[in-house]
Amino acid sequence: MLLGFKNQFVTPILQDTKLHTIRDDIHNRWQPGKTIQMCTGLRTKDLNIFNTKTCISTQSIIINAKKRTVDIIVPFRIREERVELSDGNIYWLAINDGFTNEGEFWSWFYLDLKDKPGLEGKKKLIHWTHLTYPIEGISDLPF
């Protein structure tokens, strides 16, 4: 499937420093095994497919740009639990998503979530490497 990127992310993707992308996925289209055709100019005459990868895994997250928090959503049999990423993991989330620092990350998602209540939104981390973010405190969660 085609996945559009802003031009600023082309070099980090090609240099393998951008390891995933964070997207809305309300229809749950992105699943492990899907082909990712990375492109710029999506839905224009200037379409440019610049790289192809395979989706290795996904993680559902909730980003709150007002509180500057990121929660990993952990599915259990009956319900989901939200586990907050540590500040250190948020730093690496920003860097691995192609931003040069956390400030850029938060500015991007502040604009992305500006029309959402509380500046909060559910997103999907789409991984094309085997990287995933640790879920700290998981032993404290009820199973």
SVG drawing of the C-alpha trace seen along z (x, -y; Angstrom):
<svg xmlns="http://www.w3.org/2000/svg" viewBox="-14 -23 36 36">
<polyline fill="none" stroke="black" stroke-width="0.4" points="0.0,0.0 1.1,-3.5 2.1,-5.6 2.8,-9.3 5.6,-11.2 6.6,-14.8 9.9,-15.5 11.7,-16.1 11.4,-12.4 12.8,-11.0 16.5,-11.2 16.0,-9.8 14.1,-6.9 16.7,-6.2 19.5,-6.5 17.6,-4.1 17.4,-6.6 13.6,-6.8 12.5,-3.4 8.7,-3.8 5.9,-6.2 3.0,-7.3 -0.4,-7.5 -4.1,-7.6 -5.5,-4.1 -9.1,-4.1 -9.9,-1.3 -7.0,0.9 -5.4,1.2 -1.8,1.5 -0.9,5.0 2.3,7.1 3.2,8.4 1.7,5.5 4.0,3.9 4.7,0.3 5.4,-1.7 6.9,-4.9 6.2,-7.9 6.0,-11.7 3.3,-13.5 0.6,-11.0 -2.6,-11.7 -0.8,-14.1 0.8,-13.9 4.1,-14.2 3.8,-10.8 7.3,-9.4 7.7,-6.0 11.2,-6.3 11.4,-3.1 9.6,0.1 9.5,1.9 7.3,4.5 5.3,3.8 6.9,5.9 4.6,4.9 2.3,2.2 1.7,0.7 -1.4,-1.4 -0.6,-4.6 -2.2,-7.6 -0.4,-10.9 -1.3,-13.8 0.4,-16.9 -0.9,-19.1 0.5,-16.9 3.4,-15.7 2.7,-12.0 2.6,-8.9 0.8,-5.8 1.2,-2.3 -2.2,-0.6 -1.8,3.0 -4.7,5.3 -5.9,7.9 -8.7,10.4 -11.5,8.2 -10.1,4.6 -7.1,2.5 -4.7,1.0 -2.7,-2.2 0.9,-2.2 2.8,-5.5 6.2,-5.6 9.0,-7.0 10.6,-10.3 13.6,-8.4 11.5,-6.3 9.6,-9.4 12.9,-10.9 13.8,-7.7 10.3,-7.6 10.8,-11.1 14.3,-10.4 13.3,-7.1 10.3,-8.8 12.7,-11.1 12.6,-14.2 15.9,-15.8 14.6,-16.3 11.5,-16.1 10.6,-19.7 10.1,-19.0 8.0,-15.9 5.7,-17.8 5.3,-20.7 4.3,-18.3 1.7,-16.5 0.5,-19.7 -0.5,-20.9 -1.8,-17.4 -4.0,-17.2 -5.0,-20.8 -8.7,-20.1 -8.9,-17.1 -10.3,-17.4 -7.4,-17.8 -4.9,-17.7 -5.1,-13.9 -5.4,-11.2 -5.1,-7.5 -2.5,-6.7 -0.7,-3.6 3.0,-3.1 3.9,-1.3 7.2,0.5 9.3,1.6 12.1,2.8 11.9,5.2 12.1,2.2 9.2,1.9 8.8,-0.2 9.0,1.5 6.0,1.6 7.3,0.8 5.4,1.9 3.6,4.7 4.1,7.0 1.9,4.7 -1.0,5.0 -3.8,7.5 -4.1,10.4"/>
</svg>
